[in-house]
């Protein structure tokens, strides 16, 4: 373009550089003012109230429900008229089932893998889980706990005569106070479907890879393979 046209465009370019900061909206300022006023009230300074709004207590206890109600009452008094009351995590959770006074005769088992549901609310006698800290047996009334599983066998005792065994590569088991156990495995294969010859070959291959590993990555990969194939080999009784 002609030089005169370029000169005429310069003021417009300078105008583009002088961007004015947009002030905070009145709603944001009102929220800040309400929060400041509420903090001055000190209505929810207790530890119980803090935990009620944290993710560590997704299902509120009775004391926490009272704390939440107290918070909502104080918030209602200082909030702007256009603002809704906040929601707490516990509002989106189903209530916990009641824990029986005495353990039930059967354990309720949920056993999930990404592609299938092995057990869904099934009543069983016992479950043995290959935890990283050692094999753990779960009976009705077991203390609530969460365990990480290592490669090994999940043994489900349906009754006195029937036990179903699954080889799992990894996952987690959740034992609840109401004698319900949830098992979430990355992979789960009935032990009788494992190919003994393929397992032995895989174990030998990974042992050779460990000997010939050139770096830490290859060594770690071979060690994982040895752990999994070794656990499968043990599950087959070898």
C-alpha positions, 0 to 999 in steps of 0.5 A: 500500500502507499506510504500515506496509507501506512501512516494512516494505519499507524494510529489504529495499530497503536489503539489496538495496543492500548487494551483496557482491562475490564473491571470485575463484574458486580456479581464477582464483587458481591460474592467477594463481599459476601465471603468476607462478611461470612468469614467475619461471622466465624460460623463454620470454623470447626474441623467437622464443618471443614471435613463435611465439605471435603472429598474425604467425607463424601457421605456426610454423618449426622454431625456433618449434616448439622454443620452443613445446615448451619453453613447454609443458614449463615450463607443464606443471610449474607449471599446476594439475592441472585446467587444459589446455595452451594452444593456439597459432595455428600448431596450427590452420593447415595446413602450408605447401607446400614451395617448389621449388628451381627455379620451376615452368613454370606459375603456379597461379592462384586467382581469387575473387569473392563470387558466383563462382570464376573460377579454382581451382588453374588453371595459367597462364603469367602474370597481370597485376594492376592494383595501386595502385602500377601494373600488376604482372606475376606469373610463376612464381617471383615474390617473395612479396607482397601488393598492393591492386588499383585499378579496372582489368584483370586479364589472365590469360595461359593460354598463348601464344594465349589471354588472358582479361581481367577488369575488377575494381573493387577487391580484393587479390592475394596472391603466394606463394613456391610460385608460387601467386597468389590474387586476391580481387576485389569485382567481376570482369566479363569485359571483352568483357561491358562495354557501351561506350555505358553506360560512356561515359554513366556517365563523363559523368554522374559528371563532371557530378556532380563539377562540381555537387557541393555538399559533400565527400561528393558530390564524393568519390562523383563522383570514385570514379565517374569513376575506375571508369568511366574505368578501364572506358573504358580497358579498352575501348580508348577 
